[in-house]
Amino acid sequence: MKSNAATAEVAQPYARALLSVAKANNLTEEFGTDARTLISLISGSGELQNFLDNPFIRPENKKNLLRQLLGESVNPYLRNFILLLVDRRRISFLEPILQQYISLLRELTQTVLAEVSSAIPLTDEQLQTVREKVISITKAREVEIETKIDSDLIGGVVIKVGSQVIDASLRGQLRRLSLRLTSG
């Protein structure tokens, strides 16, 4: 298993290089969309991750599989970048590189990531309310929302933006009430 520090040290320069290529060709958002798709593909398939991580599989075999997976739907610059990672023996870092790219893209576009946990799926109207609340708190230009269903929450939402947590859940309200009752 790769350590987080080592992974970040490898991923950072590659992500910056990818962002540089994207900016030079006015493709930052297109690369971001492709990166999100690839991350979900890799994280959703243990077999694919193991194939890419395996040092005993020949680079040409990895390239052939990646060419088939990427097809014509992925921008040629991004496809060539991914194939270059195979040549440089860095393909096992593809997912962290793409995650770092998305993080750099958020900085560039002044977008924050809000991780929203709720007991049940939120409606579009509720998500819009969360988006507006996060914008008012962070002064960001845009908000990207990642939703999770947490069955431990009785109701309400927990919103995490960076290191800041806004606990508007029923569980959190009950915990705060309990603390007030026991301290008084």
Secondary structure, DSSP 8 states (H G I E B T S, - for coil): ---HHHHHHHHHHHHHHHHHHHHHTT-HHHHHHHHHHHHHHHHT-HHHHHHHH-TTS-HHHHHHHHHHHHTTTS-HHHHHHHHHHHHTT-GGGHHHHHHHHHHHHHHHTTEEEEEEEESS---HHHHHHHHHHHHHHH--SEEEEEEEE-TT--SEEEEEETTEEEEEEHHHHHHHHHHHHHH-
